[in-house]
Amino acid sequence: MQYRRLGKTGLMVSEIGFGGEWLERHSYEECKAAIDRAGELGINILDCWMSEPGVRTNIGKSLAGKREHWYIQGHIGSTWQDGQYVRTRDVEQCKAAFEDLLNRLQTDYVDLGMIHFVDQEGDWEDAMNGSYIEYVKGLKASGKIRHIGMSTHNPAMAVKAAESGIVEMILFSINPAFDLLPPTDNIDDYFVEEYQDGYHGIDPVRAELYKLCEQKDIGITVMKAYAGGRLFDPERSPFGIALTPVQCIHYCLTRPAVASVMVGYDTPEHVEQAVAYESASMEEKDYASLLAKAPRHTFGQGECTYCGHCKPCPAKIDIAMVNKYYDLAVMQPETPATVKAHYLSLEHRADACVGCRSCESRCPFGVKIADRMKKAAELFEK
């Protein structure tokens, strides 16, 4: 395993990291198996943004006796209310949730205290201009967090963070589909041959962000490196070709200021597939040749990556899982029985959607969630 300096934090983190969100659907034994395998292979940084109590407990039990091996990204503002994840800047709610995180992880500090999920100007103002940021600074002063980070999907908000003088590192969504958007509204002006030429073809705000982070020594950890798995399937990829985990990881690790790619894992085998990057040849890592031959890039807003930030839902629908099962189903000529069975096992299904669309205001990717819930109900419950 290779290790990289995470910007001004000075932490030497494994270039392959552990994104914890998929552990929410697994037992303690399954969580422990994945975390143990990651540790054996040299992974030493783990992100826990999830507020669900069970997964926090399972991660804590899995890390017991090994705390010194791990750097933990713990999020401030991810809370559990009425059985659901809720993002908030209310200090009392944040405090209760953060103390819960420490207790369940069986630790008295996290290495990276993350200002959780800042994607819009209003989010930035709420987070940085009130009692919330004073609470975060107080956590650092007391040693309960060692460094201040921020998570965002929006490059403009990430630029603000890099310029703030407060944020020391950023958890940011990076992959070729998100980066290589046409910089103009005219798709005919955009050619994928530019993928090989430095910053050409990359969204200019993202290009600015990477340069700025490198200049200011703001380390980046990466989320969404696989675009929710879409990049592995030529039918779902915006490029019309399939990339491998190794190629996706290499794309991220060749961006300026990136220190670690926080991959999500279901099984020890998934961990091994990511860590295969460390022994891969340059031919196996090469993404540029494939992208240069791909059709023009057509990826835009509206694609669900199953991140779960759409919660809470008044009907308690697990929107991310409904969307995942729906996407898996429509990839096939007929709905696979196993996928339908998994969908029907959900406690609250798509037909419970009341169409309030409050979830859509929280979606980082502009997904028309209510419309997709209607389609999922029609597909699975006919």
TADA-V731401 format. One record per residue. N is the residue number from 1. RES is the residue in one small letter. SS is DSSP state (H for helix, E for strand, C for the rest). PSI is psi in whole degrees, -180 to 180 (999 if undefined). BURIAL is I if it has 9 or more other ideal C-beta (glycine too) atoms within 8 Angstrom, else O. Layout:
# TADA-V731401
n/res/ss/psi/burial
N/RES/SS/PSI/BURIAL
N/RES/SS/PSI/BURIAL
This chain:
# TADA-V731401
n/res/ss/psi/burial
1/m/C/134/I
2/q/C/149/O
3/y/E/145/O
4/r/E/149/I
5/r/E/126/O
6/l/C/72/I
7/g/H/-147/I
8/k/H/-9/O
9/t/H/-27/I
10/g/C/-4/O
11/l/C/135/I
12/m/E/102/O
13/v/E/150/I
14/s/E/139/I
15/e/C/-17/I
16/i/E/122/I
17/g/E/-174/I
18/f/E/108/I
19/g/E/121/I
20/g/C/-6/I
21/e/H/-32/I
22/w/H/-12/I
23/l/H/-15/I
24/e/H/-29/I
25/r/H/14/O
26/h/C/157/I
27/s/C/168/O
28/y/H/-44/I
29/e/H/-40/O
30/e/H/-40/I
31/c/H/-47/I
32/k/H/-39/I
33/a/H/-43/I
34/a/H/-44/I
35/i/H/-41/I
36/d/H/-44/I
37/r/H/-39/I
38/a/H/-46/I
39/g/H/-41/I
40/e/H/-33/O
41/l/C/4/I
42/g/C/1/O
43/i/C/134/I
44/n/C/11/I
45/i/E/133/I
46/l/E/136/I
47/d/E/128/I
48/c/E/95/I
49/w/C/-15/I
50/m/C/139/I
51/s/C/-12/I
52/e/C/125/I
53/p/H/-40/I
54/g/H/-44/O
55/v/H/-35/I
56/r/H/-43/I
57/t/H/-44/I
58/n/H/-40/I
59/i/H/-45/I
60/g/H/-45/I
61/k/H/-36/I
62/s/H/-29/I
63/l/H/-7/I
64/a/C/129/O
65/g/C/-2/O
66/k/C/15/O
67/r/H/-37/I
68/e/H/-18/O
69/h/H/-24/O
70/w/C/139/I
71/y/E/128/I
72/i/E/129/I
73/q/E/109/I
74/g/E/135/I
75/h/E/141/I
76/i/E/109/I
77/g/C/-2/I
78/s/E/107/I
79/t/E/162/I
80/w/E/112/I
81/q/E/127/O
82/d/C/41/O
83/g/C/14/O
84/q/E/156/I
85/y/E/133/I
86/v/E/127/I
87/r/E/135/I
88/t/C/159/O
89/r/C/7/I
90/d/C/120/O
91/v/H/-42/I
92/e/H/-40/O
93/q/H/-40/I
94/c/H/-42/I
95/k/H/-46/I
96/a/H/-42/I
97/a/H/-38/I
98/f/H/-40/I
99/e/H/-38/O
100/d/H/-41/I
101/l/H/-47/I
102/l/H/-44/I
103/n/H/-45/O
104/r/H/-30/I
105/l/H/-3/I
106/q/C/49/I
107/t/C/164/I
108/d/C/9/O
109/y/C/160/I
110/v/E/149/I
111/d/E/-38/I
112/l/E/105/I
113/g/E/112/I
114/m/E/121/I
115/i/E/113/I
116/h/C/122/I
117/f/C/77/I
118/v/C/104/I
119/d/C/-9/I
120/q/C/163/O
121/e/H/-42/O
122/g/H/-37/O
123/d/H/-43/I
124/w/H/-47/I
125/e/H/-44/O
126/d/H/-38/I
127/a/H/-35/I
128/m/H/-6/I
129/n/C/55/O
130/g/C/-159/O
131/s/H/-25/O
132/y/H/-51/I
133/i/H/-29/I
134/e/H/-37/O
135/y/H/-45/I
136/v/H/-46/I
137/k/H/-37/I
138/g/H/-37/O
139/l/H/-40/I
140/k/H/-43/I
141/a/H/-33/O
142/s/H/-9/O
143/g/C/2/O
144/k/C/-24/I
145/i/E/146/I
146/r/E/-30/I
147/h/E/153/I
148/i/E/124/I
149/g/E/180/I
150/m/E/143/I
151/s/E/136/I
152/t/E/153/I
153/h/C/-7/O
154/n/C/117/I
155/p/H/-31/I
156/a/H/-38/O
157/m/H/-33/I
158/a/H/-37/I
159/v/H/-44/I
160/k/H/-43/I
161/a/H/-44/I
162/a/H/-30/I
163/e/H/-6/O
164/s/C/-28/O
165/g/C/-3/O
166/i/C/-44/I
167/v/C/127/I
168/e/C/-20/I
169/m/E/162/I
170/i/E/135/I
171/l/E/115/I
172/f/E/147/I
173/s/E/120/I
174/i/C/132/I
175/n/C/169/I
176/p/H/-36/I
177/a/H/-38/I
178/f/H/-36/I
179/d/H/-43/I
180/l/C/54/I
181/l/C/149/I
182/p/C/129/I
183/p/C/-10/O
184/t/C/171/O
185/d/C/-9/O
186/n/C/105/O
187/i/H/-26/O
188/d/H/-15/O
189/d/H/-3/O
190/y/C/128/I
191/f/C/133/O
192/v/H/-13/I
193/e/H/-24/O
194/e/H/-9/I
195/y/H/-27/I
196/q/H/-4/O
197/d/C/72/O
198/g/C/-122/O
199/y/C/-1/O
200/h/C/133/O
201/g/C/-18/I
202/i/C/141/I
203/d/C/125/I
204/p/H/-30/O
205/v/H/-38/I
206/r/H/-42/I
207/a/H/-43/I
208/e/H/-43/I
209/l/H/-49/I
210/y/H/-43/I
211/k/H/-44/I
212/l/H/-44/I
213/c/H/-39/I
214/e/H/-43/I
215/q/H/-40/O
216/k/H/4/O
217/d/C/41/O
218/i/C/110/I
219/g/E/150/I
220/i/E/131/I
221/t/E/147/I
222/v/E/134/I
223/m/E/162/I
224/k/C/33/I
225/a/C/-26/I
226/y/C/3/I
227/a/H/47/I
228/g/H/21/I
229/g/H/-5/O
230/r/H/-32/I
231/l/H/-10/I
232/f/H/-11/I
233/d/C/117/I
234/p/C/-24/O
235/e/C/-26/O
236/r/C/-19/O
237/s/C/141/I
238/p/C/-13/O
239/f/C/-9/I
240/g/C/12/O
241/i/C/162/I
242/a/C/131/O
243/l/C/160/I
244/t/C/163/O
245/p/H/-41/I
246/v/H/-43/I
247/q/H/-41/I
248/c/H/-44/I
249/i/H/-42/I
250/h/H/-39/I
251/y/H/-49/I
252/c/H/-44/I
253/l/H/-10/I
254/t/C/4/O
255/r/C/142/I
256/p/C/142/O
257/a/C/-6/I
258/v/E/130/I
259/a/E/-37/I
260/s/E/144/I
261/v/E/115/I
262/m/E/86/I
263/v/E/142/I
264/g/E/138/I
265/y/C/142/I
266/d/C/-32/O
267/t/C/164/I
268/p/H/-33/I
269/e/H/-37/O
270/h/H/-37/I
271/v/H/-46/I
272/e/H/-37/I
273/q/H/-38/O
274/a/H/-45/I
275/v/H/-15/I
276/a/H/-19/I
277/y/H/-37/I
278/e/H/-26/O
279/s/H/8/O
280/a/C/150/I
281/s/C/167/O
282/m/H/-32/O
283/e/H/-40/O
284/e/H/-29/I
285/k/H/-19/I
286/d/C/112/I
287/y/C/-26/I
288/a/H/-40/O
289/s/H/-40/O
290/l/H/-46/I
291/l/H/-32/I
292/a/H/-26/I
293/k/H/-4/O
294/a/C/161/I
295/p/C/168/O
296/r/C/146/O
297/h/C/128/I
298/t/C/14/O
299/f/C/137/I
300/g/C/-159/O
301/q/C/161/O
302/g/C/0/O
303/e/C/121/I
304/c/C/133/I
305/t/C/10/I
306/y/C/34/I
307/c/C/-23/I
308/g/C/2/I
309/h/C/-6/I
310/c/C/-19/I
311/k/C/158/I
312/p/C/154/I
313/c/C/131/I
314/p/C/-24/O
315/a/C/4/O
316/k/C/30/I
317/i/C/136/I
318/d/C/86/I
319/i/H/-42/I
320/a/H/-44/I
321/m/H/-37/I
322/v/H/-46/I
323/n/H/-39/I
324/k/H/-46/I
325/y/H/-38/I
326/y/H/-46/I
327/d/H/-41/I
328/l/H/-39/I
329/a/H/-45/I
330/v/H/-9/O
331/m/C/-17/O
332/q/C/153/O
333/p/C/-35/O
334/e/C/147/O
335/t/C/120/I
336/p/C/138/I
337/a/H/-37/O
338/t/H/-39/O
339/v/H/-43/I
340/k/H/-40/I
341/a/H/-42/O
342/h/H/-43/I
343/y/H/-48/I
344/l/H/-18/O
345/s/C/-10/O
346/l/C/139/I
347/e/C/-38/O
348/h/C/118/I
349/r/C/179/I
350/a/H/-29/I
351/d/H/-10/O
352/a/H/-7/I
353/c/C/131/I
354/v/C/1/O
355/g/C/23/O
356/c/C/-25/O
357/r/C/13/O
358/s/H/-31/O
359/c/H/-34/I
360/e/H/-29/I
361/s/H/-19/O
362/r/C/-8/I
363/c/C/124/I
364/p/C/-16/I
365/f/C/12/I
366/g/C/30/O
367/v/C/136/I
368/k/C/81/O
369/i/H/-45/I
370/a/H/-39/I
371/d/H/-40/O
372/r/H/-34/I
373/m/H/-40/I
374/k/H/-43/I
375/k/H/-40/I
376/a/H/-42/I
377/a/H/-42/I
378/e/H/-37/O
379/l/H/-48/I
380/f/H/-21/I
381/e/C/15/O
382/k/C/999/O
